[in-house]
Amino acid sequence: MFEVRKRLVQNFPDFDKDVNPHIDSMIKYLRNKHSAISEMLMQRGYRWDDVDNKINSEKHWYDD
């Protein structure tokens, strides 16, 4: 985490967030979201739309 903060400060000199809890909590949040989206995309009937950056599904899959 300290390496992540060091690189952020190099690219954004005004970055003033601490490693804990700010960066840790954001990584945990993104990890949870990524897992859920990955699971959905592994199911048949779901696909990623690169144009709109969203998940598309057939209507009956969405309703279920």
N, CA, C and O atoms as a Maestro MAE file, in Angstrom:
{
 s_m_m2io_version
 :::
 2.0.0
}

f_m_ct {
 s_m_title
 :::
 protein
 m_atom[256] {
  # First column is atom index #
  i_m_mmod_type
  r_m_x_coord
  r_m_y_coord
  r_m_z_coord
  i_m_residue_number
  s_m_chain_name
  s_m_pdb_residue_name
  s_m_pdb_atom_name
  i_m_atomic_number
  :::
  1 25 0.812 -1.194 0.000 1 A "MET " " N  " 7
  2 3 0.000 0.000 0.000 1 A "MET " " CA " 6
  3 2 0.861 1.267 0.000 1 A "MET " " C  " 6
  4 15 0.506 2.276 -0.610 1 A "MET " " O  " 8
  5 25 1.975 1.195 0.682 2 A "PHE " " N  " 7
  6 3 2.837 2.373 0.717 2 A "PHE " " CA " 6
  7 2 3.456 2.651 -0.648 2 A "PHE " " C  " 6
  8 15 3.669 3.807 -1.015 2 A "PHE " " O  " 8
  9 25 3.740 1.601 -1.388 3 A "GLU " " N  " 7
  10 3 4.259 1.759 -2.744 3 A "GLU " " CA " 6
  11 2 3.194 2.388 -3.647 3 A "GLU " " C  " 6
  12 15 3.508 3.232 -4.485 3 A "GLU " " O  " 8
  13 25 1.946 1.977 -3.475 4 A "VAL " " N  " 7
  14 3 0.840 2.560 -4.249 4 A "VAL " " CA " 6
  15 2 0.743 4.049 -3.952 4 A "VAL " " C  " 6
  16 15 0.623 4.864 -4.867 4 A "VAL " " O  " 8
  17 25 0.795 4.404 -2.660 5 A "ARG " " N  " 7
  18 3 0.703 5.821 -2.288 5 A "ARG " " CA " 6
  19 2 1.881 6.611 -2.857 5 A "ARG " " C  " 6
  20 15 1.705 7.728 -3.345 5 A "ARG " " O  " 8
  21 25 3.084 6.029 -2.793 6 A "LYS " " N  " 7
  22 3 4.267 6.712 -3.302 6 A "LYS " " CA " 6
  23 2 4.127 7.012 -4.793 6 A "LYS " " C  " 6
  24 15 4.494 8.094 -5.251 6 A "LYS " " O  " 8
  25 25 3.593 6.049 -5.548 7 A "ARG " " N  " 7
  26 3 3.405 6.264 -6.984 7 A "ARG " " CA " 6
  27 2 2.306 7.283 -7.265 7 A "ARG " " C  " 6
  28 15 2.403 8.066 -8.210 7 A "ARG " " O  " 8
  29 25 1.271 7.271 -6.450 8 A "LEU " " N  " 7
  30 3 0.215 8.269 -6.619 8 A "LEU " " CA " 6
  31 2 0.747 9.671 -6.375 8 A "LEU " " C  " 6
  32 15 0.408 10.600 -7.108 8 A "LEU " " O  " 8
  33 25 1.578 9.831 -5.352 9 A "VAL " " N  " 7
  34 3 2.146 11.142 -5.040 9 A "VAL " " CA " 6
  35 2 3.075 11.600 -6.158 9 A "VAL " " C  " 6
  36 15 3.135 12.790 -6.470 9 A "VAL " " O  " 8
  37 25 3.803 10.657 -6.766 10 A "GLN " " N  " 7
  38 3 4.672 11.029 -7.885 10 A "GLN " " CA " 6
  39 2 3.864 11.576 -9.057 10 A "GLN " " C  " 6
  40 15 4.271 12.544 -9.699 10 A "GLN " " O  " 8
  41 25 2.715 10.950 -9.337 11 A "ASN " " N  " 7
  42 3 1.897 11.379 -10.473 11 A "ASN " " CA " 6
  43 2 0.968 12.534 -10.135 11 A "ASN " " C  " 6
  44 15 0.638 13.347 -10.999 11 A "ASN " " O  " 8
  45 25 0.551 12.606 -8.888 12 A "PHE " " N  " 7
  46 3 -0.369 13.655 -8.444 12 A "PHE " " CA " 6
  47 2 0.208 14.295 -7.182 12 A "PHE " " C  " 6
  48 15 -0.098 13.847 -6.077 12 A "PHE " " O  " 8
  49 25 1.034 15.329 -7.322 13 A "PRO " " N  " 7
  50 3 1.699 15.930 -6.155 13 A "PRO " " CA " 6
  51 2 0.738 16.443 -5.086 13 A "PRO " " C  " 6
  52 15 1.127 16.551 -3.923 13 A "PRO " " O  " 8
  53 25 -0.493 16.759 -5.442 14 A "ASP " " N  " 7
  54 3 -1.454 17.270 -4.457 14 A "ASP " " CA " 6
  55 2 -2.197 16.160 -3.733 14 A "ASP " " C  " 6
  56 15 -3.068 16.443 -2.910 14 A "ASP " " O  " 8
  57 25 -1.876 14.907 -4.017 15 A "PHE " " N  " 7
  58 3 -2.544 13.771 -3.384 15 A "PHE " " CA " 6
  59 2 -2.195 13.758 -1.904 15 A "PHE " " C  " 6
  60 15 -1.023 13.680 -1.535 15 A "PHE " " O  " 8
  61 25 -3.234 13.837 -1.043 16 A "ASP " " N  " 7
  62 3 -2.974 13.934 0.393 16 A "ASP " " CA " 6
  63 2 -3.668 12.857 1.222 16 A "ASP " " C  " 6
  64 15 -3.795 13.004 2.437 16 A "ASP " " O  " 8
  65 25 -4.115 11.786 0.588 17 A "LYS " " N  " 7
  66 3 -4.795 10.717 1.312 17 A "LYS " " CA " 6
  67 2 -3.772 9.777 1.944 17 A "LYS " " C  " 6
  68 15 -2.710 9.524 1.375 17 A "LYS " " O  " 8
  69 25 -4.104 9.268 3.117 18 A "ASP " " N  " 7
  70 3 -3.256 8.287 3.775 18 A "ASP " " CA " 6
  71 2 -3.520 6.902 3.203 18 A "ASP " " C  " 6
  72 15 -4.556 6.649 2.588 18 A "ASP " " O  " 8
  73 25 -2.558 6.016 3.421 19 A "VAL " " N  " 7
  74 3 -2.715 4.648 2.941 19 A "VAL " " CA " 6
  75 2 -3.888 3.983 3.646 19 A "VAL " " C  " 6
  76 15 -4.728 3.344 3.012 19 A "VAL " " O  " 8
  77 25 -3.932 4.134 4.905 20 A "ASN " " N  " 7
  78 3 -4.995 3.501 5.681 20 A "ASN " " CA " 6
  79 2 -5.839 4.605 6.295 20 A "ASN " " C  " 6
  80 15 -5.247 5.424 6.997 20 A "ASN " " O  " 8
  81 25 -7.071 4.721 6.127 21 A "PRO " " N  " 7
  82 3 -8.023 3.771 5.592 21 A "PRO " " CA " 6
  83 2 -8.404 4.020 4.141 21 A "PRO " " C  " 6
  84 15 -9.099 3.194 3.549 21 A "PRO " " O  " 8
  85 25 -7.975 5.127 3.548 22 A "HIS " " N  " 7
  86 3 -8.494 5.540 2.246 22 A "HIS " " CA " 6
  87 2 -8.180 4.568 1.117 22 A "HIS " " C  " 6
  88 15 -9.091 4.087 0.442 22 A "HIS " " O  " 8
  89 25 -6.909 4.277 0.907 23 A "ILE " " N  " 7
  90 3 -6.529 3.414 -0.214 23 A "ILE " " CA " 6
  91 2 -6.968 1.977 0.053 23 A "ILE " " C  " 6
  92 15 -7.470 1.303 -0.845 23 A "ILE " " O  " 8
  93 25 -6.778 1.505 1.296 24 A "ASP " " N  " 7
  94 3 -7.205 0.144 1.654 24 A "ASP " " CA " 6
  95 2 -8.691 -0.060 1.402 24 A "ASP " " C  " 6
  96 15 -9.090 -1.062 0.810 24 A "ASP " " O  " 8
  97 25 -9.507 0.881 1.847 25 A "SER " " N  " 7
  98 3 -10.954 0.709 1.696 25 A "SER " " CA " 6
  99 2 -11.372 0.756 0.228 25 A "SER " " C  " 6
  100 15 -12.296 0.045 -0.166 25 A "SER " " O  " 8
  101 25 -10.715 1.576 -0.583 26 A "MET " " N  " 7
  102 3 -11.057 1.643 -2.003 26 A "MET " " CA " 6
  103 2 -10.685 0.336 -2.710 26 A "MET " " C  " 6
  104 15 -11.429 -0.139 -3.568 26 A "MET " " O  " 8
  105 25 -9.546 -0.238 -2.353 27 A "ILE " " N  " 7
  106 3 -9.146 -1.507 -2.964 27 A "ILE " " CA " 6
  107 2 -10.121 -2.604 -2.587 27 A "ILE " " C  " 6
  108 15 -10.496 -3.405 -3.443 27 A "ILE " " O  " 8
  109 25 -10.542 -2.667 -1.337 28 A "LYS " " N  " 7
  110 3 -11.516 -3.671 -0.904 28 A "LYS " " CA " 6
  111 2 -12.844 -3.486 -1.628 28 A "LYS " " C  " 6
  112 15 -13.469 -4.462 -2.043 28 A "LYS " " O  " 8
  113 25 -13.269 -2.248 -1.780 29 A "TYR " " N  " 7
  114 3 -14.518 -1.953 -2.480 29 A "TYR " " CA " 6
  115 2 -14.443 -2.421 -3.931 29 A "TYR " " C  " 6
  116 15 -15.356 -3.087 -4.420 29 A "TYR " " O  " 8
  117 25 -13.361 -2.072 -4.616 30 A "LEU " " N  " 7
  118 3 -13.215 -2.442 -6.022 30 A "LEU " " CA " 6
  119 2 -13.067 -3.948 -6.196 30 A "LEU " " C  " 6
  120 15 -13.559 -4.510 -7.174 30 A "LEU " " O  " 8
  121 25 -12.393 -4.604 -5.256 31 A "ARG " " N  " 7
  122 3 -12.246 -6.059 -5.342 31 A "ARG " " CA " 6
  123 2 -13.605 -6.741 -5.249 31 A "ARG " " C  " 6
  124 15 -13.875 -7.687 -5.989 31 A "ARG " " O  " 8
  125 25 -14.461 -6.270 -4.350 32 A "ASN " " N  " 7
  126 3 -15.803 -6.846 -4.214 32 A "ASN " " CA " 6
  127 2 -16.630 -6.632 -5.478 32 A "ASN " " C  " 6
  128 15 -17.315 -7.548 -5.933 32 A "ASN " " O  " 8
  129 25 -16.573 -5.447 -6.040 33 A "LYS " " N  " 7
  130 3 -17.330 -5.149 -7.262 33 A "LYS " " CA " 6
  131 2 -16.812 -5.975 -8.432 33 A "LYS " " C  " 6
  132 15 -17.601 -6.497 -9.220 33 A "LYS " " O  " 8
  133 25 -15.504 -6.096 -8.551 34 A "HIS " " N  " 7
  134 3 -14.922 -6.869 -9.644 34 A "HIS " " CA " 6
  135 2 -15.345 -8.329 -9.550 34 A "HIS " " C  " 6
  136 15 -15.657 -8.945 -10.569 34 A "HIS " " O  " 8
  137 25 -15.359 -8.885 -8.357 35 A "SER " " N  " 7
  138 3 -15.754 -10.282 -8.181 35 A "SER " " CA " 6
  139 2 -17.193 -10.512 -8.621 35 A "SER " " C  " 6
  140 15 -17.489 -11.490 -9.308 35 A "SER " " O  " 8
  141 25 -18.073 -9.623 -8.230 36 A "ALA " " N  " 7
  142 3 -19.487 -9.768 -8.590 36 A "ALA " " CA " 6
  143 2 -19.687 -9.661 -10.099 36 A "ALA " " C  " 6
  144 15 -20.437 -10.440 -10.688 36 A "ALA " " O  " 8
  145 25 -19.026 -8.711 -10.711 37 A "ILE " " N  " 7
  146 3 -19.159 -8.533 -12.159 37 A "ILE " " CA " 6
  147 2 -18.557 -9.721 -12.903 37 A "ILE " " C  " 6
  148 15 -19.128 -10.189 -13.888 37 A "ILE " " O  " 8
  149 25 -17.413 -10.209 -12.441 38 A "SER " " N  " 7
  150 3 -16.787 -11.371 -13.078 38 A "SER " " CA " 6
  151 2 -17.693 -12.595 -13.020 38 A "SER " " C  " 6
  152 15 -17.816 -13.326 -14.002 38 A "SER " " O  " 8
  153 25 -18.325 -12.818 -11.874 39 A "GLU " " N  " 7
  154 3 -19.240 -13.945 -11.739 39 A "GLU " " CA " 6
  155 2 -20.420 -13.826 -12.704 39 A "GLU " " C  " 6
  156 15 -20.827 -14.813 -13.316 39 A "GLU " " O  " 8
  157 25 -20.965 -12.623 -12.838 40 A "MET " " N  " 7
  158 3 -22.084 -12.424 -13.753 40 A "MET " " CA " 6
  159 2 -21.666 -12.713 -15.190 40 A "MET " " C  " 6
  160 15 -22.406 -13.355 -15.935 40 A "MET " " O  " 8
  161 25 -20.489 -12.245 -15.579 41 A "LEU " " N  " 7
  162 3 -20.049 -12.409 -16.961 41 A "LEU " " CA " 6
  163 2 -19.710 -13.858 -17.287 41 A "LEU " " C  " 6
  164 15 -19.689 -14.231 -18.460 41 A "LEU " " O  " 8
  165 25 -19.445 -14.680 -16.280 42 A "MET " " N  " 7
  166 3 -19.187 -16.099 -16.517 42 A "MET " " CA " 6
  167 2 -20.473 -16.871 -16.798 42 A "MET " " C  " 6
  168 15 -20.431 -17.967 -17.357 42 A "MET " " O  " 8
  169 25 -21.609 -16.305 -16.415 43 A "GLN " " N  " 7
  170 3 -22.889 -16.963 -16.635 43 A "GLN " " CA " 6
  171 2 -23.319 -16.779 -18.087 43 A "GLN " " C  " 6
  172 15 -23.014 -15.768 -18.721 43 A "GLN " " O  " 8
  173 25 -24.019 -17.758 -18.586 44 A "ARG " " N  " 7
  174 3 -24.536 -17.687 -19.955 44 A "ARG " " CA " 6
  175 2 -25.661 -16.654 -20.007 44 A "ARG " " C  " 6
  176 15 -26.501 -16.609 -19.108 44 A "ARG " " O  " 8
  177 25 -25.683 -15.849 -21.020 45 A "GLY " " N  " 7
  178 3 -26.735 -14.856 -21.187 45 A "GLY " " CA " 6
  179 2 -26.309 -13.453 -20.814 45 A "GLY " " C  " 6
  180 15 -27.059 -12.504 -21.042 45 A "GLY " " O  " 8
  181 25 -25.124 -13.295 -20.245 46 A "TYR " " N  " 7
  182 3 -24.606 -11.974 -19.896 46 A "TYR " " CA " 6
  183 2 -23.392 -11.674 -20.754 46 A "TYR " " C  " 6
  184 15 -22.604 -12.568 -21.063 46 A "TYR " " O  " 8
  185 25 -23.242 -10.417 -21.137 47 A "ARG " " N  " 7
  186 3 -22.070 -10.013 -21.905 47 A "ARG " " CA " 6
  187 2 -21.749 -8.550 -21.600 47 A "ARG " " C  " 6
  188 15 -22.620 -7.783 -21.190 47 A "ARG " " O  " 8
  189 25 -20.498 -8.181 -21.804 48 A "TRP " " N  " 7
  190 3 -20.025 -6.826 -21.543 48 A "TRP " " CA " 6
  191 2 -20.173 -6.000 -22.808 48 A "TRP " " C  " 6
  192 15 -19.788 -6.442 -23.891 48 A "TRP " " O  " 8
  193 25 -20.729 -4.803 -22.678 49 A "ASP " " N  " 7
  194 3 -20.892 -3.872 -23.783 49 A "ASP " " CA " 6
  195 2 -19.772 -2.837 -23.700 49 A "ASP " " C  " 6
  196 15 -19.782 -1.979 -22.816 49 A "ASP " " O  " 8
  197 25 -18.797 -2.916 -24.626 50 A "ASP " " N  " 7
  198 3 -17.656 -2.006 -24.605 50 A "ASP " " CA " 6
  199 2 -18.036 -0.567 -24.955 50 A "ASP " " C  " 6
  200 15 -17.365 0.372 -24.523 50 A "ASP " " O  " 8
  201 25 -19.075 -0.391 -25.710 51 A "VAL " " N  " 7
  202 3 -19.480 0.959 -26.120 51 A "VAL " " CA " 6
  203 2 -20.060 1.724 -24.928 51 A "VAL " " C  " 6
  204 15 -19.659 2.855 -24.653 51 A "VAL " " O  " 8
  205 25 -21.007 1.097 -24.223 52 A "ASP " " N  " 7
  206 3 -21.667 1.762 -23.100 52 A "ASP " " CA " 6
  207 2 -21.039 1.429 -21.749 52 A "ASP " " C  " 6
  208 15 -21.453 1.976 -20.727 52 A "ASP " " O  " 8
  209 25 -20.040 0.534 -21.731 53 A "ASN " " N  " 7
  210 3 -19.380 0.103 -20.483 53 A "ASN " " CA " 6
  211 2 -20.387 -0.386 -19.458 53 A "ASN " " C  " 6
  212 15 -20.452 0.121 -18.338 53 A "ASN " " O  " 8
  213 25 -21.167 -1.372 -19.854 54 A "LYS " " N  " 7
  214 3 -22.156 -1.953 -18.955 54 A "LYS " " CA " 6
  215 2 -22.376 -3.416 -19.316 54 A "LYS " " C  " 6
  216 15 -21.941 -3.887 -20.366 54 A "LYS " " O  " 8
  217 25 -23.055 -4.117 -18.429 55 A "ILE " " N  " 7
  218 3 -23.391 -5.516 -18.664 55 A "ILE " " CA " 6
  219 2 -24.747 -5.575 -19.343 55 A "ILE " " C  " 6
  220 15 -25.702 -4.939 -18.897 55 A "ILE " " O  " 8
  221 25 -24.828 -6.340 -20.422 56 A "ASN " " N  " 7
  222 3 -26.093 -6.572 -21.107 56 A "ASN " " CA " 6
  223 2 -26.530 -8.007 -20.863 56 A "ASN " " C  " 6
  224 15 -25.709 -8.920 -20.777 56 A "ASN " " O  " 8
  225 25 -27.810 -8.182 -20.756 57 A "SER " " N  " 7
  226 3 -28.344 -9.542 -20.604 57 A "SER " " CA " 6
  227 2 -29.660 -9.649 -21.370 57 A "SER " " C  " 6
  228 15 -30.300 -8.654 -21.711 57 A "SER " " O  " 8
  229 25 -30.026 -10.881 -21.619 58 A "GLU " " N  " 7
  230 3 -31.318 -11.099 -22.245 58 A "GLU " " CA " 6
  231 2 -32.396 -10.812 -21.212 58 A "GLU " " C  " 6
  232 15 -32.168 -10.967 -20.012 58 A "GLU " " O  " 8
  233 25 -33.560 -10.399 -21.671 59 A "LYS " " N  " 7
  234 3 -34.628 -9.967 -20.769 59 A "LYS " " CA " 6
  235 2 -35.010 -11.036 -19.753 59 A "LYS " " C  " 6
  236 15 -35.187 -10.726 -18.575 59 A "LYS " " O  " 8
  237 25 -35.141 -12.294 -20.188 60 A "HIS " " N  " 7
  238 3 -35.565 -13.319 -19.239 60 A "HIS " " CA " 6
  239 2 -34.490 -13.602 -18.183 60 A "HIS " " C  " 6
  240 15 -34.823 -13.989 -17.063 60 A "HIS " " O  " 8
  241 25 -33.192 -13.414 -18.523 61 A "TRP " " N  " 7
  242 3 -32.141 -13.567 -17.511 61 A "TRP " " CA " 6
  243 2 -32.238 -12.447 -16.480 61 A "TRP " " C  " 6
  244 15 -32.077 -12.682 -15.282 61 A "TRP " " O  " 8
  245 25 -32.501 -11.239 -16.947 62 A "TYR " " N  " 7
  246 3 -32.627 -10.087 -16.048 62 A "TYR " " CA " 6
  247 2 -33.821 -10.273 -15.109 62 A "TYR " " C  " 6
  248 15 -33.722 -10.011 -13.910 62 A "TYR " " O  " 8
  249 25 -34.947 -10.726 -15.662 63 A "ASP " " N  " 7
  250 3 -36.146 -10.915 -14.852 63 A "ASP " " CA " 6
  251 2 -35.948 -11.982 -13.779 63 A "ASP " " C  " 6
  252 15 -36.450 -11.853 -12.663 63 A "ASP " " O  " 8
  253 25 -35.208 -13.041 -14.131 64 A "ASP " " N  " 7
  254 3 -34.941 -14.109 -13.146 64 A "ASP " " CA " 6
  255 2 -34.032 -13.597 -12.054 64 A "ASP " " C  " 6
  256 15 -33.691 -14.340 -11.134 64 A "ASP " " O  " 8
  :::
 }
 m_bond[255] {
  # First column is bond index #
  i_m_from
  i_m_to
  i_m_order
  :::
  1 1 2 1
  2 2 3 1
  3 3 4 2
  4 3 5 1
  5 5 6 1
  6 6 7 1
  7 7 8 2
  8 7 9 1
  9 9 10 1
  10 10 11 1
  11 11 12 2
  12 11 13 1
  13 13 14 1
  14 14 15 1
  15 15 16 2
  16 15 17 1
  17 17 18 1
  18 18 19 1
  19 19 20 2
  20 19 21 1
  21 21 22 1
  22 22 23 1
  23 23 24 2
  24 23 25 1
  25 25 26 1
  26 26 27 1
  27 27 28 2
  28 27 29 1
  29 29 30 1
  30 30 31 1
  31 31 32 2
  32 31 33 1
  33 33 34 1
  34 34 35 1
  35 35 36 2
  36 35 37 1
  37 37 38 1
  38 38 39 1
  39 39 40 2
  40 39 41 1
  41 41 42 1
  42 42 43 1
  43 43 44 2
  44 43 45 1
  45 45 46 1
  46 46 47 1
  47 47 48 2
  48 47 49 1
  49 49 50 1
  50 50 51 1
  51 51 52 2
  52 51 53 1
  53 53 54 1
  54 54 55 1
  55 55 56 2
  56 55 57 1
  57 57 58 1
  58 58 59 1
  59 59 60 2
  60 59 61 1
  61 61 62 1
  62 62 63 1
  63 63 64 2
  64 63 65 1
  65 65 66 1
  66 66 67 1
  67 67 68 2
  68 67 69 1
  69 69 70 1
  70 70 71 1
  71 71 72 2
  72 71 73 1
  73 73 74 1
  74 74 75 1
  75 75 76 2
  76 75 77 1
  77 77 78 1
  78 78 79 1
  79 79 80 2
  80 79 81 1
  81 81 82 1
  82 82 83 1
  83 83 84 2
  84 83 85 1
  85 85 86 1
  86 86 87 1
  87 87 88 2
  88 87 89 1
  89 89 90 1
  90 90 91 1
  91 91 92 2
  92 91 93 1
  93 93 94 1
  94 94 95 1
  95 95 96 2
  96 95 97 1
  97 97 98 1
  98 98 99 1
  99 99 100 2
  100 99 101 1
  101 101 102 1
  102 102 103 1
  103 103 104 2
  104 103 105 1
  105 105 106 1
  106 106 107 1
  107 107 108 2
  108 107 109 1
  109 109 110 1
  110 110 111 1
  111 111 112 2
  112 111 113 1
  113 113 114 1
  114 114 115 1
  115 115 116 2
  116 115 117 1
  117 117 118 1
  118 118 119 1
  119 119 120 2
  120 119 121 1
  121 121 122 1
  122 122 123 1
  123 123 124 2
  124 123 125 1
  125 125 126 1
  126 126 127 1
  127 127 128 2
  128 127 129 1
  129 129 130 1
  130 130 131 1
  131 131 132 2
  132 131 133 1
  133 133 134 1
  134 134 135 1
  135 135 136 2
  136 135 137 1
  137 137 138 1
  138 138 139 1
  139 139 140 2
  140 139 141 1
  141 141 142 1
  142 142 143 1
  143 143 144 2
  144 143 145 1
  145 145 146 1
  146 146 147 1
  147 147 148 2
  148 147 149 1
  149 149 150 1
  150 150 151 1
  151 151 152 2
  152 151 153 1
  153 153 154 1
  154 154 155 1
  155 155 156 2
  156 155 157 1
  157 157 158 1
  158 158 159 1
  159 159 160 2
  160 159 161 1
  161 161 162 1
  162 162 163 1
  163 163 164 2
  164 163 165 1
  165 165 166 1
  166 166 167 1
  167 167 168 2
  168 167 169 1
  169 169 170 1
  170 170 171 1
  171 171 172 2
  172 171 173 1
  173 173 174 1
  174 174 175 1
  175 175 176 2
  176 175 177 1
  177 177 178 1
  178 178 179 1
  179 179 180 2
  180 179 181 1
  181 181 182 1
  182 182 183 1
  183 183 184 2
  184 183 185 1
  185 185 186 1
  186 186 187 1
  187 187 188 2
  188 187 189 1
  189 189 190 1
  190 190 191 1
  191 191 192 2
  192 191 193 1
  193 193 194 1
  194 194 195 1
  195 195 196 2
  196 195 197 1
  197 197 198 1
  198 198 199 1
  199 199 200 2
  200 199 201 1
  201 201 202 1
  202 202 203 1
  203 203 204 2
  204 203 205 1
  205 205 206 1
  206 206 207 1
  207 207 208 2
  208 207 209 1
  209 209 210 1
  210 210 211 1
  211 211 212 2
  212 211 213 1
  213 213 214 1
  214 214 215 1
  215 215 216 2
  216 215 217 1
  217 217 218 1
  218 218 219 1
  219 219 220 2
  220 219 221 1
  221 221 222 1
  222 222 223 1
  223 223 224 2
  224 223 225 1
  225 225 226 1
  226 226 227 1
  227 227 228 2
  228 227 229 1
  229 229 230 1
  230 230 231 1
  231 231 232 2
  232 231 233 1
  233 233 234 1
  234 234 235 1
  235 235 236 2
  236 235 237 1
  237 237 238 1
  238 238 239 1
  239 239 240 2
  240 239 241 1
  241 241 242 1
  242 242 243 1
  243 243 244 2
  244 243 245 1
  245 245 246 1
  246 246 247 1
  247 247 248 2
  248 247 249 1
  249 249 250 1
  250 250 251 1
  251 251 252 2
  252 251 253 1
  253 253 254 1
  254 254 255 1
  255 255 256 2
  :::
 }
}
